[in-house]
Amino acid sequence: MLEISLDELGADSLVAVDIRSWFLKELAVDLPVLKILNSPSVRELLVSAQELLPESAIPNVPPSSKNAGAFPEPDVSSEPAKPSYQSTSALEPVLSTPLGPELARALSSTQSYSDSDGSAASPPTEQTSTATSEADEAESKSVLEGLDGGKEVLKSLPLSFGQSRFWFLKHYVQDQTSFNISTVIKLQGKIRPDALAEAVLAVGQRHEALRTFFFTDETTKRPRQAVIPVPTFHLERATIASNEELGDAVQRLKSHVYDLERGEALRIQLLSLSPDQHYLLLGYHHIYMDGIGYVIFISDLEKAYNGTLDTKPPRSEVLQYPDFTERQIREYETGTWSDELVFWRSQFAELPEPLPLLPLAGASARPSSAATLGLGSHSASWRIPKDLADRIAQVSRQFKVTAFHLYVAVFHLLLYRYTNLRAEDMVIGVADANRKEADVLQSLGIFLNVLPLRLKRSARDTFADTLKDVKTVAQSAFANSRVPFDVLINELGVPREPSHSPLFQAFVNYRQNATEARQFIGCEGELDIVSAGQTDYDVSFDILDLGSSGGENLVSLAVQKHLYKAHGAEVLLRSYEALLRHFVANPAARVAWPPLHDSKDISHALETGRGKSGLVDLTPLVFSPGFPAVDQILQATADLLACILPWCIASMPSSRSIQSTWHFSSLVAST
């Protein structure tokens, strides 16, 4: 076992992050992720970790003998047995997550894991984490004295990069609910409502991020955050008589506009249908916490309910978000990220073109300002059956990649194929948890970062080539992931266009080791995410990996509603399924070979296209004055043609040579 490499065990960059987090938390050993991934054997990895052990962790071992004979030399008389792969992640059963037994580590809308190289600064001391320059202290004092509204303020400071992003978007989009996250947990069992109410307040007391309001400094005209002594929220309780009342409450929560200037971080409601059936509704604005933050909130809520939560944790264990903000700003100002910025400049020396609109688009061009139309999406979902999931795991092991890499590779090829092989230089964004230091693993706030993966493709490539490329690009990106995306955009000089998101217009969120149901506060709990917030990406792809809990993985594909109709998401997802099945069955296939659509879908589309009696009655048009009224015929069959033509083109033998740059709206407009 010790002589087997992590690759052979099926470990990938996501598992490597878990390993690094475990070493940080349990042994205070900081192993870079790339060091973990590139270790030739488990033995070498353990030796590397042993060499970094602090002396305080091994007080009975003399420093001179620290590395002497820690691990016996292997018995070379026989070749080590090859591992038997019986699960999708061989290391997973023996790794404990640093977040504890939370409610579905990946159930929130934005959770992801980093492949960072772990080149993180040491946890700050009490002095360095709170120190500010004299100018900053003077400004902070001036701001505190100038605040009105009767708030008692503990501290004031600039926004973090993540907060700045959402503060800007708040003032940019028309729909103020675009960044609301709303969830419902169905609870079956007895609940102590008073204990739950006290637990809610305790969690708010533990995390300064939940006791923060936002404002604009009247002197500098810059946005700032301020921490107040107590949270503004409490447990709201109500008794309901039907599921209709539950639906109304959920809709009100989704539509609630959070008052960020007042510090309204969240709303949490306990709705009781009977003494044994309850619903816990939790809604919040994305500026307050990310996906892992949601999981931490639920975990801390359960601990507080059971009376085991420390509301004043030591700084070394839980770095408060304002302190993280100061550390992040300090790292930027002192050039700590200079090496990472060199890497990103080399990746984007020349900026790529935006992702072309796909033939399924209902528009010929992006609107000049997407914000004026309001953010929103159409989505479709699909459960991956177990036999296909097993094949995905098998191919991943065969090529020494992660399931994450495989899912991204197929998504990349889906877009490449729908652009008719024209988008040979494409950028796809991926979510990064951005929790690289041990002191933020239990912190709550908006740590989330996004990383651009620049992928270049050729029709001559095979799927195996694509897999290897995605792995290499992803590992390099995560190894340089400390730079916040907004800083990266500014440093690269990426122009901000109101019509589309900067640098990439397609996005992937992979959530690993999730569960959809578990015990919570003594009840059986089932989670439903009813609103995951909106993005301005053209196409978004979400994977909820439920393999570790025995469930079927859930994949969802969303398209911007001002660009695509609802059927666009369904067609793309069906194409994703078709490509996924073909490529895992034959990884040696060239990327342009497999059909975009299942044979049954193609037959159905052609049958529909030939027409059925009564499907579309063109008689009034044919015999109307001025026949042929082509424009009227096209308008009458608009939805039908929009659905059929892409399928028909894809099914043609020469479809690879067709330059399908048309969009249906252009066809109608030109008549």
LOPA-568474 format. One record per residue (C-alpha): x, y, z; chain; residue in one letter; residue number from 0. Coordinates in pm, whole numbers. Layout:
BEGIN
X; Y; Z; A; a; NUM
...
This chain:
BEGIN
0; 0; 0; A; m; 0
277; 245; 89; A; l; 1
443; 198; -249; A; e; 2
130; 279; -450; A; i; 3
99; 625; -600; A; s; 4
-204; 844; -536; A; l; 5
-281; 828; -907; A; d; 6
-309; 450; -884; A; e; 7
-541; 488; -586; A; l; 8
-771; 706; -794; A; g; 9
-695; 1027; -602; A; a; 10
-724; 1351; -793; A; d; 11
-675; 1720; -733; A; s; 12
-1001; 1747; -539; A; l; 13
-904; 1462; -307; A; v; 14
-558; 1618; -276; A; a; 15
-720; 1934; -139; A; v; 16
-897; 1724; 124; A; d; 17
-566; 1558; 213; A; i; 18
-396; 1895; 245; A; r; 19
-678; 2028; 464; A; s; 20
-649; 1724; 691; A; w; 21
-272; 1773; 734; A; f; 22
-325; 2143; 807; A; l; 23
-595; 2086; 1066; A; k; 24
-464; 1778; 1242; A; e; 25
-85; 1825; 1223; A; l; 26
-31; 2191; 1126; A; a; 27
163; 2065; 823; A; v; 28
124; 2263; 501; A; d; 29
175; 2034; 202; A; l; 30
125; 2193; -141; A; p; 31
-141; 2022; -348; A; v; 32
96; 1969; -640; A; l; 33
341; 1803; -398; A; k; 34
62; 1566; -293; A; i; 35
-38; 1492; -652; A; l; 36
319; 1437; -772; A; n; 37
435; 1215; -485; A; s; 38
558; 888; -641; A; p; 39
410; 686; -355; A; s; 40
214; 714; -34; A; v; 41
541; 649; 150; A; r; 42
708; 951; -8; A; e; 43
408; 1165; 77; A; l; 44
421; 1063; 443; A; l; 45
796; 1126; 455; A; v; 46
740; 1475; 314; A; s; 47
476; 1541; 578; A; a; 48
698; 1406; 855; A; q; 49
978; 1641; 757; A; e; 50
744; 1937; 806; A; l; 51
611; 1828; 1145; A; l; 52
661; 2100; 1408; A; p; 53
862; 1991; 1709; A; e; 54
566; 2070; 1933; A; s; 55
379; 1784; 1767; A; a; 56
646; 1529; 1862; A; i; 57
787; 1649; 2197; A; p; 58
938; 1309; 2286; A; n; 59
1138; 1280; 1964; A; v; 60
1483; 1446; 1969; A; p; 61
1534; 1683; 1674; A; p; 62
1839; 1486; 1558; A; s; 63
1639; 1167; 1527; A; s; 64
1324; 1323; 1384; A; k; 65
1368; 1166; 1042; A; n; 66
1560; 856; 1141; A; a; 67
1392; 530; 1054; A; g; 68
1044; 668; 1055; A; a; 69
932; 426; 789; A; f; 70
1098; 90; 725; A; p; 71
1238; 32; 381; A; e; 72
1004; -166; 157; A; p; 73
1048; -532; 100; A; d; 74
1177; -538; -257; A; v; 75
1172; -915; -277; A; s; 76
821; -904; -415; A; s; 77
633; -654; -629; A; e; 78
361; -467; -437; A; p; 79
12; -581; -514; A; a; 80
-187; -360; -745; A; k; 81
-486; -191; -586; A; p; 82
-832; -327; -639; A; s; 83
-1064; -50; -746; A; y; 84
-1400; -110; -589; A; q; 85
-1514; 249; -544; A; s; 86
-1494; 577; -731; A; t; 87
-1256; 726; -475; A; s; 88
-1026; 486; -296; A; a; 89
-907; 740; -40; A; l; 90
-1247; 880; 38; A; e; 91
-1354; 635; 313; A; p; 92
-1045; 705; 522; A; v; 93
-1045; 1083; 490; A; l; 94
-1238; 1297; 729; A; s; 95
-1367; 1627; 595; A; t; 96
-1243; 1932; 787; A; p; 97
-1600; 2057; 798; A; l; 98
-1725; 1767; 1009; A; g; 99
-2057; 1588; 956; A; p; 100
-2228; 1877; 779; A; e; 101
-2550; 1859; 588; A; l; 102
-2424; 1767; 241; A; a; 103
-2084; 1927; 195; A; r; 104
-2168; 2017; -164; A; a; 105
-2537; 2090; -153; A; l; 106
-2509; 2464; -187; A; s; 107
-2509; 2642; -519; A; s; 108
-2149; 2749; -525; A; t; 109
-1939; 2497; -343; A; q; 110
-1632; 2362; -518; A; s; 111
-1287; 2242; -430; A; y; 112
-948; 2386; -511; A; s; 113
-646; 2224; -670; A; d; 114
-425; 2496; -521; A; s; 115
-57; 2439; -478; A; d; 116
-102; 2549; -120; A; g; 117
165; 2815; -123; A; s; 118
-16; 2998; 150; A; a; 119
108; 3239; 407; A; a; 120
129; 3119; 765; A; s; 121
-177; 3184; 979; A; p; 122
-162; 3543; 1101; A; p; 123
-73; 3626; 1455; A; t; 124
-300; 3833; 1675; A; e; 125
-90; 4134; 1589; A; q; 126
-59; 4096; 1212; A; t; 127
-418; 3992; 1151; A; s; 128
-560; 4311; 1301; A; t; 129
-287; 4559; 1227; A; a; 130
-366; 4845; 989; A; t; 131
-170; 5146; 883; A; s; 132
-210; 5472; 1074; A; e; 133
-392; 5617; 776; A; a; 134
-636; 5329; 770; A; d; 135
-695; 5361; 1143; A; e; 136
-762; 5732; 1105; A; a; 137
-1003; 5669; 820; A; e; 138
-1177; 5395; 1015; A; s; 139
-1215; 5622; 1317; A; k; 140
-1356; 5898; 1099; A; s; 141
-1602; 5660; 942; A; v; 142
-1717; 5523; 1276; A; l; 143
-1776; 5872; 1411; A; e; 144
-1972; 5966; 1100; A; g; 145
-2210; 5673; 1097; A; l; 146
-2564; 5745; 1198; A; d; 147
-2871; 5535; 1253; A; g; 148
-2788; 5454; 1615; A; g; 149
-2571; 5153; 1530; A; k; 150
-2298; 5051; 1769; A; e; 151
-2006; 4961; 1544; A; v; 152
-1715; 4742; 1649; A; l; 153
-1496; 4796; 1342; A; k; 154
-1507; 4932; 989; A; s; 155
-1290; 4839; 692; A; l; 156
-1291; 4819; 310; A; p; 157
-1477; 4545; 128; A; l; 158
-1307; 4222; 30; A; s; 159
-1269; 4150; -340; A; f; 160
-1557; 3904; -327; A; g; 161
-1783; 4149; -144; A; q; 162
-1692; 4424; -391; A; s; 163
-1808; 4205; -679; A; r; 164
-2154; 4155; -532; A; f; 165
-2181; 4516; -409; A; w; 166
-2117; 4636; -764; A; f; 167
-2367; 4388; -911; A; l; 168
-2627; 4494; -656; A; k; 169
-2619; 4845; -802; A; h; 170
-2592; 4720; -1161; A; y; 171
-2878; 4473; -1204; A; v; 172
-3242; 4571; -1186; A; q; 173
-3366; 4258; -1008; A; d; 174
-3242; 4287; -651; A; q; 175
-3328; 3923; -583; A; t; 176
-3081; 3794; -847; A; s; 177
-2828; 3692; -583; A; f; 178
-3066; 3543; -328; A; n; 179
-2997; 3189; -211; A; i; 180
-3302; 3010; -72; A; s; 181
-3320; 2659; 70; A; t; 182
-3578; 2440; 240; A; v; 183
-3491; 2157; 478; A; i; 184
-3776; 1916; 544; A; k; 185
-3751; 1782; 900; A; l; 186
-3929; 1473; 1028; A; q; 187
-3919; 1442; 1406; A; g; 188
-3950; 1633; 1732; A; k; 189
-3793; 1981; 1755; A; i; 190
-3715; 2207; 2052; A; r; 191
-3808; 2547; 1900; A; p; 192
-3665; 2756; 2185; A; d; 193
-3331; 2574; 2161; A; a; 194
-3328; 2629; 1785; A; l; 195
-3399; 3000; 1832; A; a; 196
-3107; 3032; 2074; A; e; 197
-2888; 2835; 1834; A; a; 198
-2961; 3080; 1551; A; v; 199
-2845; 3372; 1766; A; l; 200
-2537; 3177; 1877; A; a; 201
-2427; 3118; 1517; A; v; 202
-2472; 3487; 1443; A; g; 203
-2258; 3568; 1746; A; q; 204
-1981; 3329; 1636; A; r; 205
-1934; 3478; 1288; A; h; 206
-1866; 3848; 1231; A; e; 207
-1962; 3802; 865; A; a; 208
-2324; 3762; 979; A; l; 209
-2304; 4082; 1184; A; r; 210
-2192; 4306; 899; A; t; 211
-2363; 4590; 716; A; f; 212
-2247; 4774; 406; A; f; 213
-2240; 5145; 330; A; f; 214
-2068; 5409; 121; A; t; 215
-1831; 5643; 300; A; d; 216
-1959; 5994; 236; A; e; 217
-1608; 6137; 243; A; t; 218
-1420; 5895; 18; A; t; 219
-1728; 5770; -173; A; k; 220
-1589; 5418; -132; A; r; 221
-1794; 5120; -13; A; p; 222
-1708; 4977; 327; A; r; 223
-1823; 4710; 568; A; q; 224
-1885; 4750; 940; A; a; 225
-1931; 4490; 1213; A; v; 226
-2201; 4531; 1477; A; i; 227
-2221; 4355; 1816; A; p; 228
-2535; 4146; 1755; A; v; 229
-2699; 3998; 1446; A; p; 230
-3012; 4154; 1301; A; t; 231
-3183; 3821; 1235; A; f; 232
-3369; 3576; 1459; A; h; 233
-3567; 3255; 1415; A; l; 234
-3909; 3333; 1269; A; e; 235
-4171; 3076; 1369; A; r; 236
-4512; 2995; 1224; A; a; 237
-4763; 2712; 1207; A; t; 238
-4892; 2619; 863; A; i; 239
-5192; 2408; 766; A; a; 240
-5103; 2296; 414; A; s; 241
-4833; 2262; 153; A; n; 242
-4988; 2558; -27; A; e; 243
-4896; 2780; 267; A; e; 244
-4545; 2637; 253; A; l; 245
-4523; 2722; -117; A; g; 246
-4638; 3078; -50; A; d; 247
-4375; 3119; 224; A; a; 248
-4101; 2985; -1; A; v; 249
-4201; 3225; -278; A; q; 250
-4196; 3520; -37; A; r; 251
-3850; 3419; 80; A; l; 252
-3721; 3393; -278; A; k; 253
-3861; 3738; -355; A; s; 254
-3732; 3907; -41; A; h; 255
-3496; 4200; -96; A; v; 256
-3227; 4194; 173; A; y; 257
-3136; 4530; 323; A; d; 258
-2756; 4515; 310; A; l; 259
-2723; 4868; 448; A; e; 260
-2905; 4754; 763; A; r; 261
-2703; 4434; 791; A; g; 262
-2988; 4198; 703; A; e; 263
-2768; 3897; 635; A; a; 264
-3034; 3628; 623; A; l; 265
-3380; 3511; 713; A; r; 266
-3447; 3177; 880; A; i; 267
-3797; 3044; 940; A; q; 268
-3934; 2737; 1116; A; l; 269
-4270; 2636; 969; A; l; 270
-4449; 2353; 1151; A; s; 271
-4711; 2146; 970; A; l; 272
-4752; 1906; 1264; A; s; 273
-4564; 1822; 1585; A; p; 274
-4346; 1584; 1383; A; d; 275
-4323; 1758; 1046; A; q; 276
-4142; 2087; 1002; A; h; 277
-3973; 2295; 734; A; y; 278
-3665; 2508; 798; A; l; 279
-3643; 2786; 540; A; l; 280
-3309; 2966; 507; A; l; 281
-3250; 3256; 270; A; g; 282
-2957; 3495; 237; A; y; 283
-2782; 3730; 1; A; h; 284
-2473; 3584; -168; A; h; 285
-2254; 3870; -42; A; i; 286
-2266; 3716; 307; A; y; 287
-2155; 3361; 239; A; m; 288
-2068; 3109; -27; A; d; 289
-2155; 2742; -60; A; g; 290
-1913; 2612; 200; A; i; 291
-2028; 2897; 423; A; g; 292
-2380; 2759; 401; A; y; 293
-2258; 2415; 505; A; v; 294
-2064; 2569; 796; A; i; 295
-2374; 2764; 902; A; f; 296
-2585; 2445; 910; A; i; 297
-2311; 2256; 1096; A; s; 298
-2268; 2532; 1354; A; d; 299
-2644; 2559; 1394; A; l; 300
-2663; 2192; 1487; A; e; 301
-2371; 2225; 1730; A; k; 302
-2536; 2525; 1895; A; a; 303
-2866; 2335; 1915; A; y; 304
-2682; 2058; 2098; A; n; 305
-2500; 2306; 2321; A; g; 306
-2148; 2241; 2188; A; t; 307
-2074; 2554; 1980; A; l; 308
-1803; 2796; 2090; A; d; 309
-1938; 3143; 2012; A; t; 310
-1594; 3302; 2060; A; k; 311
-1351; 3067; 1886; A; p; 312
-978; 3144; 1898; A; p; 313
-844; 3330; 1596; A; r; 314
-609; 3044; 1510; A; s; 315
-910; 2814; 1456; A; e; 316
-1162; 3049; 1298; A; v; 317
-1035; 3360; 1123; A; l; 318
-1314; 3613; 1114; A; q; 319
-1402; 3734; 766; A; y; 320
-1302; 4098; 827; A; p; 321
-956; 3971; 928; A; d; 322
-943; 3764; 609; A; f; 323
-1033; 4079; 416; A; t; 324
-741; 4269; 568; A; e; 325
-504; 3981; 499; A; r; 326
-620; 3955; 138; A; q; 327
-577; 4329; 79; A; i; 328
-235; 4320; 244; A; r; 329
-122; 4031; 22; A; e; 330
-229; 4222; -287; A; y; 331
-58; 4545; -183; A; e; 332
270; 4373; -89; A; t; 333
292; 4172; -413; A; g; 334
245; 3831; -252; A; t; 335
65; 3710; -564; A; w; 336
334; 3821; -810; A; s; 337
429; 3468; -918; A; d; 338
65; 3378; -977; A; e; 339
12; 3694; -1182; A; l; 340
313; 3604; -1399; A; v; 341
147; 3270; -1470; A; f; 342
-187; 3424; -1561; A; w; 343
-25; 3684; -1788; A; r; 344
147; 3402; -1973; A; s; 345
-186; 3224; -2014; A; q; 346
-364; 3531; -2145; A; f; 347
-95; 3724; -2330; A; a; 348
-359; 3751; -2602; A; e; 349
-720; 3766; -2495; A; l; 350
-962; 3512; -2645; A; p; 351
-1275; 3597; -2837; A; e; 352
-1607; 3560; -2653; A; p; 353
-1788; 3229; -2687; A; l; 354
-2005; 3244; -3001; A; p; 355
-2378; 3215; -2956; A; l; 356
-2486; 2858; -3026; A; l; 357
-2726; 2773; -3311; A; p; 358
-3000; 2716; -3051; A; l; 359
-2991; 3082; -2950; A; a; 360
-3311; 3277; -2990; A; g; 361
-3113; 3592; -3064; A; a; 362
-2872; 3679; -3342; A; s; 363
-2649; 3878; -3104; A; a; 364
-2613; 3945; -2736; A; r; 365
-2809; 4245; -2608; A; p; 366
-2608; 4559; -2548; A; s; 367
-2678; 4532; -2177; A; s; 368
-2788; 4204; -2023; A; a; 369
-2858; 4377; -1693; A; a; 370
-3145; 4578; -1845; A; t; 371
-3318; 4250; -1930; A; l; 372
-3264; 4104; -1586; A; g; 373
-3060; 3796; -1501; A; l; 374
-3242; 3468; -1532; A; g; 375
-3201; 3124; -1679; A; s; 376
-3375; 2818; -1816; A; h; 377
-3243; 2490; -1683; A; s; 378
-3271; 2116; -1732; A; a; 379
-3150; 1832; -1508; A; s; 380
-3060; 1467; -1551; A; w; 381
-2962; 1185; -1314; A; r; 382
-2661; 980; -1425; A; i; 383
-2751; 612; -1390; A; p; 384
-2518; 398; -1182; A; k; 385
-2386; 191; -1473; A; d; 386
-2277; 506; -1656; A; l; 387
-2129; 652; -1335; A; a; 388
-1927; 334; -1290; A; d; 389
-1796; 366; -1645; A; r; 390
-1703; 731; -1580; A; i; 391
-1506; 623; -1274; A; a; 392
-1335; 348; -1471; A; q; 393
-1227; 583; -1751; A; v; 394
-1109; 839; -1496; A; s; 395
-885; 581; -1331; A; r; 396
-761; 456; -1668; A; q; 397
-639; 802; -1769; A; f; 398
-543; 910; -1417; A; k; 399
-782; 1202; -1412; A; v; 400
-1066; 1301; -1183; A; t; 401
-1436; 1277; -1259; A; a; 402
-1429; 1657; -1243; A; f; 403
-1183; 1665; -1533; A; h; 404
-1398; 1424; -1733; A; l; 405
-1718; 1621; -1681; A; y; 406
-1543; 1944; -1780; A; v; 407
-1389; 1779; -2087; A; a; 408
-1728; 1665; -2217; A; v; 409
-1880; 2008; -2146; A; f; 410
-1591; 2170; -2335; A; h; 411
-1649; 1941; -2633; A; l; 412
-2024; 2003; -2620; A; l; 413
-1962; 2375; -2672; A; l; 414
-1689; 2308; -2928; A; y; 415
-1919; 2088; -3133; A; r; 416
-2213; 2329; -3113; A; y; 417
-1990; 2605; -3251; A; t; 418
-1927; 2369; -3545; A; n; 419
-1562; 2324; -3439; A; l; 420
-1496; 2698; -3474; A; r; 421
-1425; 2779; -3108; A; a; 422
-1077; 2624; -3108; A; e; 423
-962; 2863; -2833; A; d; 424
-1217; 2858; -2549; A; m; 425
-1221; 2969; -2186; A; v; 426
-1442; 2796; -1930; A; i; 427
-1476; 2925; -1576; A; g; 428
-1477; 2692; -1276; A; v; 429
-1562; 2752; -911; A; a; 430
-1288; 2745; -647; A; d; 431
-1360; 2727; -273; A; a; 432
-1051; 2945; -207; A; n; 433
-993; 2814; 146; A; r; 434
-623; 2743; 145; A; k; 435
-525; 2820; 505; A; e; 436
-620; 2614; 807; A; a; 437
-769; 2913; 989; A; d; 438
-1044; 2968; 729; A; v; 439
-1169; 2611; 698; A; l; 440
-1440; 2683; 956; A; q; 441
-1490; 3051; 869; A; s; 442
-1803; 3194; 720; A; l; 443
-1805; 3452; 440; A; g; 444
-1775; 3495; 65; A; i; 445
-1442; 3320; 2; A; f; 446
-1553; 3184; -336; A; l; 447
-1329; 3251; -633; A; n; 448
-1365; 3164; -1002; A; v; 449
-1081; 3045; -1225; A; l; 450
-1053; 3059; -1605; A; p; 451
-946; 2741; -1784; A; l; 452
-812; 2818; -2132; A; r; 453
-860; 2514; -2354; A; l; 454
-747; 2482; -2715; A; k; 455
-900; 2217; -2936; A; r; 456
-859; 2065; -3282; A; s; 457
-1087; 1830; -3473; A; a; 458
-795; 1587; -3490; A; r; 459
-785; 1552; -3111; A; d; 460
-925; 1246; -2940; A; t; 461
-1128; 1248; -2623; A; f; 462
-825; 1104; -2442; A; a; 463
-620; 1403; -2562; A; d; 464
-888; 1637; -2431; A; t; 465
-893; 1463; -2092; A; l; 466
-518; 1503; -2046; A; k; 467
-531; 1865; -2157; A; d; 468
-813; 1953; -1917; A; v; 469
-624; 1790; -1629; A; k; 470
-303; 1982; -1704; A; t; 471
-478; 2316; -1748; A; v; 472
-694; 2269; -1437; A; a; 473
-404; 2173; -1212; A; q; 474
-202; 2473; -1328; A; s; 475
-497; 2707; -1275; A; a; 476
-571; 2580; -924; A; f; 477
-201; 2597; -838; A; a; 478
-220; 2972; -905; A; n; 479
-564; 3034; -761; A; s; 480
-491; 3283; -485; A; r; 481
-551; 3580; -716; A; v; 482
-914; 3697; -689; A; p; 483
-1090; 3696; -1022; A; f; 484
-1160; 4070; -1011; A; d; 485
-791; 4142; -955; A; v; 486
-705; 3908; -1240; A; l; 487
-942; 4087; -1478; A; i; 488
-786; 4423; -1395; A; n; 489
-429; 4296; -1418; A; e; 490
-494; 4135; -1757; A; l; 491
-669; 4443; -1891; A; g; 492
-983; 4252; -1983; A; v; 493
-1245; 4499; -2110; A; p; 494
-1575; 4506; -1924; A; r; 495
-1860; 4461; -2169; A; e; 496
-2222; 4504; -2056; A; p; 497
-2333; 4239; -2306; A; s; 498
-2143; 3944; -2155; A; h; 499
-1931; 3833; -1862; A; s; 500
-1557; 3905; -1887; A; p; 501
-1305; 3642; -2004; A; l; 502
-1547; 3347; -2015; A; f; 503
-1914; 3295; -2085; A; q; 504
-1942; 2928; -1986; A; a; 505
-1912; 2808; -1627; A; f; 506
-1879; 2477; -1440; A; v; 507
-1954; 2412; -1074; A; n; 508
-1856; 2067; -945; A; y; 509
-1977; 1969; -598; A; r; 510
-1820; 1652; -467; A; q; 511
-1913; 1406; -191; A; n; 512
-2265; 1540; -151; A; a; 513
-2564; 1389; 23; A; t; 514
-2928; 1487; -20; A; e; 515
-3054; 1364; 315; A; a; 516
-2913; 1312; 663; A; r; 517
-2985; 1346; 1035; A; q; 518
-3014; 1709; 1149; A; f; 519
-3102; 1838; 1499; A; i; 520
-3241; 1496; 1586; A; g; 521
-3466; 1473; 1280; A; c; 522
-3451; 1316; 937; A; e; 523
-3358; 1600; 705; A; g; 524
-3401; 1645; 330; A; e; 525
-3262; 1951; 155; A; l; 526
-3411; 2132; -142; A; d; 527
-3236; 2430; -300; A; i; 528
-3523; 2636; -435; A; v; 529
-3318; 2934; -551; A; s; 530
-2946; 2920; -619; A; a; 531
-2894; 3276; -739; A; g; 532
-2838; 3396; -1093; A; q; 533
-2526; 3441; -1304; A; t; 534
-2462; 3625; -1630; A; d; 535
-2294; 3330; -1804; A; y; 536
-2437; 3215; -2137; A; d; 537
-2423; 2848; -2036; A; v; 538
-2367; 2703; -1689; A; s; 539
-2309; 2340; -1597; A; f; 540
-2351; 2202; -1245; A; d; 541
-2255; 1855; -1121; A; i; 542
-2374; 1728; -784; A; l; 543
-2158; 1421; -715; A; d; 544
-2361; 1192; -489; A; l; 545
-2148; 883; -546; A; g; 546
-2012; 868; -193; A; s; 547
-2364; 859; -48; A; s; 548
-2487; 597; -293; A; g; 549
-2710; 831; -491; A; g; 550
-2724; 899; -863; A; e; 551
-2517; 1202; -964; A; n; 552
-2727; 1501; -1063; A; l; 553
-2621; 1723; -1352; A; v; 554
-2794; 2048; -1444; A; s; 555
-2743; 2273; -1744; A; l; 556
-2868; 2633; -1751; A; a; 557
-2882; 2890; -2031; A; v; 558
-2946; 3264; -2013; A; q; 559
-3314; 3328; -2079; A; k; 560
-3249; 3643; -2283; A; h; 561
-3034; 3436; -2521; A; l; 562
-3201; 3094; -2529; A; y; 563
-3548; 2951; -2492; A; k; 564
-3631; 2679; -2242; A; a; 565
-3590; 2401; -2498; A; h; 566
-3230; 2515; -2552; A; g; 567
-3124; 2386; -2210; A; a; 568
-3303; 2056; -2271; A; e; 569
-3144; 2002; -2614; A; v; 570
-2796; 2087; -2486; A; l; 571
-2832; 1853; -2190; A; l; 572
-2949; 1570; -2416; A; r; 573
-2646; 1634; -2636; A; s; 574
-2422; 1629; -2330; A; y; 575
-2563; 1290; -2236; A; e; 576
-2506; 1158; -2590; A; a; 577
-2144; 1278; -2599; A; l; 578
-2075; 1149; -2248; A; l; 579
-2199; 802; -2334; A; r; 580
-2002; 789; -2659; A; h; 581
-1674; 917; -2516; A; f; 582
-1665; 696; -2208; A; v; 583
-1746; 399; -2432; A; a; 584
-1462; 491; -2671; A; n; 585
-1211; 743; -2530; A; p; 586
-999; 699; -2845; A; a; 587
-1271; 857; -3061; A; a; 588
-1186; 1184; -3227; A; r; 589
-1380; 1475; -3079; A; v; 590
-1574; 1538; -3402; A; a; 591
-1692; 1179; -3453; A; w; 592
-1979; 1105; -3210; A; p; 593
-2320; 1245; -3309; A; p; 594
-2453; 1530; -3100; A; l; 595
-2787; 1360; -3059; A; h; 596
-2919; 1020; -2972; A; d; 597
-3053; 825; -3270; A; s; 598
-3402; 821; -3118; A; k; 599
-3398; 1200; -3083; A; d; 600
-3286; 1239; -3443; A; i; 601
-3560; 1003; -3570; A; s; 602
-3820; 1191; -3369; A; h; 603
-3699; 1527; -3499; A; a; 604
-3706; 1409; -3862; A; l; 605
-4052; 1260; -3817; A; e; 606
-4177; 1584; -3668; A; t; 607
-4009; 1779; -3945; A; g; 608
-4191; 1577; -4214; A; r; 609
-4513; 1685; -4048; A; g; 610
-4828; 1521; -3924; A; k; 611
-5188; 1592; -4008; A; s; 612
-5300; 1898; -3817; A; g; 613
-4954; 1981; -3680; A; l; 614
-4929; 2316; -3859; A; v; 615
-5214; 2433; -4082; A; d; 616
-5064; 2643; -4361; A; l; 617
-5381; 2655; -4576; A; t; 618
-5475; 3012; -4479; A; p; 619
-5128; 3129; -4568; A; l; 620
-5096; 2940; -4895; A; v; 621
-5421; 3074; -5033; A; f; 622
-5389; 3424; -4895; A; s; 623
-5333; 3721; -5126; A; p; 624
-4971; 3762; -5221; A; g; 625
-4879; 3392; -5189; A; f; 626
-4615; 3271; -5125; A; p; 627
-4600; 3452; -4788; A; a; 628
-4267; 3302; -4680; A; v; 629
-4228; 3534; -4387; A; d; 630
-4569; 3434; -4251; A; q; 631
-4488; 3065; -4296; A; i; 632
-4163; 3106; -4106; A; l; 633
-4334; 3294; -3826; A; q; 634
-4605; 3028; -3800; A; a; 635
-4350; 2749; -3769; A; t; 636
-4088; 2941; -3568; A; a; 637
-4070; 2720; -3263; A; d; 638
-4087; 2403; -3471; A; l; 639
-3799; 2505; -3697; A; l; 640
-3592; 2629; -3404; A; a; 641
-3613; 2285; -3247; A; c; 642
-3571; 2077; -3562; A; i; 643
-3308; 2247; -3776; A; l; 644
-3010; 2202; -3536; A; p; 645
-3096; 1832; -3501; A; w; 646
-3133; 1789; -3877; A; c; 647
-2801; 1959; -3944; A; i; 648
-2628; 1749; -3679; A; a; 649
-2764; 1429; -3835; A; s; 650
-2632; 1506; -4184; A; m; 651
-2325; 1299; -4287; A; p; 652
-2142; 1616; -4388; A; s; 653
-2238; 1814; -4080; A; s; 654
-1874; 1866; -3983; A; r; 655
-1815; 2070; -4298; A; s; 656
-2120; 2291; -4260; A; i; 657
-2044; 2637; -4129; A; q; 658
-2365; 2677; -3932; A; s; 659
-2321; 3042; -3839; A; t; 660
-2691; 3117; -3887; A; w; 661
-2940; 3170; -3610; A; h; 662
-3309; 3118; -3658; A; f; 663
-3393; 3474; -3557; A; s; 664
-3169; 3595; -3841; A; s; 665
-3353; 3369; -4085; A; l; 666
-3688; 3515; -3986; A; v; 667
-3558; 3872; -3979; A; a; 668
-3415; 3845; -4329; A; s; 669
-3745; 3755; -4496; A; t; 670
